[in-house]
Amino acid sequence: MTRNIEFGLPIPDEESMGFVVPDINPISLSKRKPGVVGLLLGTHPETVASNRHGRIEARTATTADGLRYDVFTGVPKMPITRLSGVSSPAWFTAIDDGHNMRTQKRMLAAGIPWNFVSIERNPLHRMDMTKSASNLLDIHLAAALEYGHDTENVLLSGVSQGAMKALGAGAIAPYRGLNVIHIEAIAPCCAEETPLLPNKEQAKEVLAAEQESIRLLFAMKKAILLRYPGTLDKSLVNITNSILNQSELRTGKAGLYAAALPLSQQGHHVYPKGDIWLGQGEVFAEILSDHKNMTSEGVEVGGHLGCVVDEVSDKHRDRVVAVVNNFEAHTPAA
């Protein structure tokens, strides 16, 4: 049976959840002609990376509200699951290089299809984080339909800004008819409304913590470290939009998203213990403490930059692979 999937739907009972998904015109793929997914995602994907594990295809997605995104989809040669995941990048980072591309290739090697979605590419666009999280799910669904992946279950993951959107997507997913199998929230920021700059006392602690993060980064293998400068976004549109987005990121919405997750939601929250200003890991941990299947872990990796060191990245991949293997072991074959 073909599932009737509608995009851009509002969340019921919005006020009680503490945030609002804008009401935009829904698009039902099941009522459109064949190929409509190609129109949403762009009709000519370009292979931007390939190796013995598979390929990564890039294209542009346009969602129902007219927002444009770059989408990189990992297509494993030997997939271990019909599940697929979706992520968005950290603040000021690109999906086509550095840490984010390395993460994509790791998922490819693990045999897990994954979509990496950029920030909005419309010039001078100021992000609405809730709308952005909602669009993340719409793009995931469109890609799942096109590539033959599971359209009822999804894996969510992200680092920093990406983790904030993952929490938002996790709160919205039940109203999209999606079951979130697992959320990986690595160093989400601003569980509470946060000032533009830390106070004097915080600034000293932040500086010391980030120095430790940098030391750990430089301790990584040279071949990996040399690729990391490419993590920073070089697109003028993306840089400008990232600057415009900083006020939205500091609103405290991410804490509301965490609180609005279904109480049964499974996932893992990781936070650098030294990330006291932006990360607010202990605040997120307290919010998530009511969610019996969500675990929080403080790690000794310095400050916020420590969220991309190997110790964190390796365990992230291993957890996702374990979740997928467990899901497949307990799911009847189609």
C-alpha positions as CSV (number, residue, x, y, z in Angstrom):
1,M,0.0,0.0,0.0
2,T,1.4,3.4,-1.0
3,R,1.4,5.8,2.0
4,N,-0.3,9.1,1.5
5,I,2.3,11.6,2.5
6,E,1.6,15.3,2.9
7,F,4.2,17.9,3.2
8,G,4.2,21.2,5.2
9,L,1.4,20.3,7.6
10,P,1.0,22.4,10.8
11,I,1.3,20.8,14.3
12,P,-2.0,20.5,16.2
13,D,-2.3,22.1,19.6
14,E,0.7,24.3,18.9
15,E,0.4,26.6,21.9
16,S,0.7,23.8,24.5
17,M,3.9,22.7,22.8
18,G,5.5,26.2,23.2
19,F,6.4,26.7,19.6
20,V,4.6,27.0,16.3
21,V,5.0,25.4,12.9
22,P,3.8,27.8,10.2
23,D,0.7,26.8,8.3
24,I,1.8,26.4,4.7
25,N,0.0,24.8,1.8
26,P,0.4,21.0,1.9
27,I,1.6,19.0,-1.1
28,S,0.4,15.4,-1.3
29,L,2.8,13.3,-3.4
30,S,0.4,10.5,-3.8
31,K,-2.0,12.8,-5.7
32,R,0.7,14.0,-8.1
33,K,2.1,12.6,-11.3
34,P,5.1,10.2,-11.2
35,G,8.3,12.2,-11.0
36,V,7.0,14.9,-8.6
37,V,9.7,13.8,-6.0
38,G,12.2,14.6,-8.7
39,L,10.7,18.1,-9.0
40,L,11.0,18.6,-5.2
41,L,14.6,17.3,-5.0
42,G,15.9,18.4,-8.4
43,T,15.9,16.1,-11.4
44,H,19.6,15.7,-12.0
45,P,21.6,14.5,-9.0
46,E,25.3,14.9,-9.3
47,T,27.7,12.4,-7.8
48,V,30.1,14.4,-5.6
49,A,32.0,11.6,-4.0
50,S,32.3,7.9,-4.5
51,N,34.4,5.0,-3.1
52,R,34.1,1.2,-2.7
53,H,31.3,1.7,-0.2
54,G,29.0,3.7,-2.6
55,R,28.4,7.2,-3.7
56,I,27.1,10.6,-2.4
57,E,24.7,12.4,-4.7
58,A,24.0,16.2,-4.5
59,R,21.1,18.2,-5.6
60,T,18.9,21.2,-4.7
61,A,15.6,20.7,-2.8
62,T,12.8,23.3,-2.8
63,T,10.2,22.8,-0.1
64,A,6.6,23.9,-0.2
65,D,7.3,27.3,1.3
66,G,9.8,28.1,-1.4
67,L,13.0,27.6,0.6
68,R,16.0,26.0,-1.1
69,Y,18.5,23.6,0.4
70,D,21.5,21.6,-0.8
71,V,20.9,17.9,-0.2
72,F,23.6,15.3,-0.1
73,T,22.3,11.7,-0.1
74,G,24.5,8.7,0.7
75,V,23.8,5.7,-1.5
76,P,25.6,2.6,-0.1
77,K,26.6,-0.2,-2.4
78,M,25.6,-2.7,0.3
79,P,22.9,-1.1,2.5
80,I,22.3,-2.9,5.8
81,T,18.8,-1.4,6.2
82,R,15.9,0.4,4.5
83,L,16.0,3.0,7.3
84,S,17.6,6.3,6.4
85,G,18.7,9.2,8.4
86,V,18.8,13.0,8.1
87,S,21.1,15.6,9.5
88,S,21.9,19.3,9.1
89,P,25.2,21.0,9.7
90,A,26.7,23.0,12.6
91,W,26.7,26.8,12.5
92,F,29.0,28.2,9.8
93,T,29.9,24.7,8.4
94,A,29.4,23.3,4.9
95,I,28.1,19.8,4.1
96,D,30.4,19.3,1.1
97,D,33.8,19.1,2.9
98,G,35.7,18.6,6.2
99,H,34.0,17.0,9.2
100,N,30.5,16.8,7.6
101,M,31.8,15.0,4.5
102,R,33.8,12.7,6.7
103,T,30.6,11.9,8.7
104,Q,28.7,11.2,5.5
105,K,31.4,8.8,4.3
106,R,31.3,7.0,7.6
107,M,27.6,6.4,7.3
108,L,28.2,5.2,3.7
109,A,30.9,2.8,4.9
110,A,28.5,1.5,7.5
111,G,25.8,0.8,4.8
112,I,23.3,3.3,6.2
113,P,21.6,5.7,3.7
114,W,21.8,9.3,5.0
115,N,20.7,12.7,3.9
116,F,22.7,15.8,4.8
117,V,20.7,19.0,4.4
118,S,22.3,22.5,4.3
119,I,20.9,25.6,5.8
120,E,18.5,27.6,3.7
121,R,20.2,28.8,0.5
122,N,17.8,31.7,-0.3
123,P,19.9,34.9,-0.2
124,L,19.5,37.1,3.0
125,H,17.2,34.6,4.6
126,R,16.7,34.7,8.4
127,M,15.9,31.2,9.6
128,D,12.8,30.1,11.5
129,M,14.3,27.1,13.2
130,T,11.0,25.3,13.7
131,K,10.2,25.7,10.0
132,S,13.7,24.5,9.1
133,A,13.3,21.4,11.3
134,S,9.9,20.7,9.7
135,N,11.4,21.1,6.2
136,L,14.2,18.7,7.2
137,L,11.5,16.0,7.6
138,D,9.8,16.9,4.3
139,I,13.2,16.5,2.5
140,H,13.8,13.2,4.2
141,L,10.4,11.9,3.2
142,A,10.9,13.0,-0.4
143,A,14.3,11.3,-0.6
144,A,13.0,8.2,1.1
145,L,10.3,7.9,-1.6
146,E,12.8,8.4,-4.4
147,Y,15.4,6.0,-3.1
148,G,13.0,3.3,-1.8
149,H,13.8,3.8,1.8
150,D,11.5,3.4,4.8
151,T,8.9,6.2,4.9
152,E,7.5,5.4,8.3
153,N,10.7,5.4,10.4
154,V,13.6,7.9,10.5
155,L,17.0,8.4,12.2
156,L,17.9,11.9,13.3
157,S,21.3,13.3,14.1
158,G,23.2,16.5,14.3
159,V,26.0,18.5,15.8
160,S,25.6,21.9,17.5
161,Q,23.0,23.8,15.3
162,G,22.3,20.5,13.6
163,A,21.5,18.9,16.9
164,M,19.0,21.7,17.8
165,K,17.2,21.0,14.5
166,A,17.3,17.3,15.2
167,L,15.5,17.9,18.5
168,G,12.9,20.1,16.7
169,A,12.4,17.5,14.0
170,G,11.9,14.9,16.7
171,A,9.2,16.9,18.4
172,I,7.4,17.5,15.0
173,A,7.8,14.0,13.6
174,P,4.8,12.4,15.3
175,Y,2.5,14.9,13.6
176,R,4.1,13.9,10.3
177,G,3.2,10.3,10.9
178,L,6.9,9.5,11.4
179,N,8.4,7.3,14.0
180,V,11.8,8.5,15.1
181,I,13.8,5.4,15.9
182,H,16.7,7.3,17.4
183,I,18.0,10.8,17.9
184,E,21.7,11.7,18.2
185,A,21.9,15.2,19.7
186,I,25.6,16.1,19.9
187,A,26.3,19.4,21.7
188,P,23.0,21.2,21.0
189,C,23.1,24.9,22.0
190,C,21.0,27.4,23.9
191,A,18.5,25.3,25.9
192,E,17.6,28.7,27.4
193,E,17.6,32.2,25.9
194,T,21.3,33.1,25.6
195,P,23.0,36.5,25.3
196,L,25.2,37.3,22.3
197,L,28.4,37.2,24.4
198,P,29.3,35.4,27.6
199,N,29.9,37.4,30.8
200,K,33.5,38.1,32.0
201,E,33.6,35.0,34.3
202,Q,32.2,32.7,31.6
203,A,34.5,34.1,29.0
204,K,37.6,32.9,30.9
205,E,36.2,29.4,31.3
206,V,35.1,29.3,27.7
207,L,38.6,30.3,26.5
208,A,40.3,27.7,28.7
209,A,37.9,25.0,27.5
210,E,38.3,25.8,23.8
211,Q,42.1,25.7,24.2
212,E,41.7,22.1,25.4
213,S,39.4,21.3,22.5
214,I,42.0,22.7,20.0
215,R,44.7,20.6,21.7
216,L,42.5,17.5,21.2
217,L,41.8,18.4,17.6
218,F,45.5,18.7,16.8
219,A,46.1,15.3,18.4
220,M,43.9,13.7,15.7
221,K,45.6,11.9,12.8
222,K,47.3,14.3,10.3
223,A,45.4,13.0,7.3
224,I,42.1,13.7,9.0
225,L,43.2,17.1,10.5
226,L,44.3,18.4,7.1
227,R,40.8,18.0,5.8
228,Y,39.1,19.8,8.7
229,P,39.6,23.4,7.5
230,G,37.2,22.6,4.7
231,T,34.5,22.2,7.3
232,L,34.1,26.0,7.4
233,D,31.5,27.2,4.9
234,K,33.0,29.4,2.0
235,S,29.7,30.3,0.4
236,L,28.9,34.0,0.7
237,V,25.1,33.2,0.8
238,N,25.6,30.6,3.6
239,I,28.0,32.8,5.6
240,T,25.5,35.8,5.4
241,N,22.6,33.6,6.4
242,S,24.5,32.1,9.3
243,I,25.2,35.6,10.6
244,L,21.5,36.4,10.3
245,N,20.5,33.1,12.0
246,Q,22.5,33.6,15.2
247,S,19.6,35.5,16.9
248,E,17.2,32.7,16.2
249,L,19.6,30.1,17.6
250,R,19.8,32.0,20.9
251,T,16.0,32.1,21.6
252,G,15.9,29.0,23.7
253,K,13.7,27.1,21.2
254,A,16.0,24.1,21.3
255,G,15.1,23.6,25.0
256,L,11.4,23.7,24.1
257,Y,12.0,21.1,21.4
258,A,13.7,18.8,23.8
259,A,10.8,19.1,26.3
260,A,8.3,18.4,23.5
261,L,9.8,15.1,22.5
262,P,7.6,12.1,23.1
263,L,8.3,10.8,26.5
264,S,9.1,7.4,25.0
265,Q,11.6,8.8,22.5
266,Q,14.9,6.9,22.3
267,G,18.2,8.8,21.8
268,H,21.5,10.0,23.1
269,H,22.5,13.5,24.1
270,V,26.3,14.3,24.2
271,Y,27.7,17.5,25.6
272,P,31.3,18.7,26.3
273,K,31.5,19.4,30.0
274,G,33.5,22.6,29.3
275,D,30.8,24.0,27.0
276,I,29.2,26.1,29.7
277,W,28.0,29.1,27.8
278,L,26.5,27.9,24.5
279,G,26.1,24.2,25.1
280,Q,24.3,24.3,28.4
281,G,24.5,20.5,28.5
282,E,23.4,20.1,32.0
283,V,20.2,22.2,31.3
284,F,19.4,19.9,28.3
285,A,20.2,16.8,30.5
286,E,17.7,18.1,33.1
287,I,15.0,18.7,30.4
288,L,15.5,15.2,29.0
289,S,15.6,13.5,32.4
290,D,11.8,12.8,32.1
291,H,12.4,10.9,28.8
292,K,13.3,7.4,30.0
293,N,14.8,6.3,26.7
294,M,16.9,9.4,26.2
295,T,20.4,9.4,27.8
296,S,22.7,12.3,28.4
297,E,26.5,12.1,28.6
298,G,29.0,14.7,29.5
299,V,32.4,14.2,28.0
300,E,35.8,15.6,28.8
301,V,36.7,17.1,25.4
302,G,37.2,20.7,26.4
303,G,34.6,23.2,25.1
304,H,32.2,23.4,22.2
305,L,34.8,22.6,19.5
306,G,35.3,19.2,21.2
307,C,32.1,17.9,19.8
308,V,33.9,17.0,16.6
309,V,37.0,15.1,18.0
310,D,37.4,11.4,17.2
311,E,36.3,10.3,20.6
312,V,32.8,11.8,20.1
313,S,32.5,11.0,16.3
314,D,33.6,7.3,16.7
315,K,31.0,6.7,19.4
316,H,28.3,8.5,17.5
317,R,28.8,6.2,14.5
318,D,29.0,3.1,16.7
319,R,25.7,4.0,18.4
320,V,23.9,4.6,15.1
321,V,25.1,1.2,13.7
322,A,24.0,-0.6,16.9
323,V,20.6,1.0,16.7
324,V,20.2,0.0,13.1
325,N,21.3,-3.5,13.7
326,N,18.9,-3.9,16.6
327,F,16.1,-2.5,14.6
328,E,16.7,-4.9,11.7
329,A,17.1,-7.8,14.1
330,H,13.6,-7.1,15.5
331,T,11.8,-6.1,12.3
332,P,10.2,-8.7,10.1
333,A,11.4,-8.8,6.6
334,A,9.2,-7.0,4.1
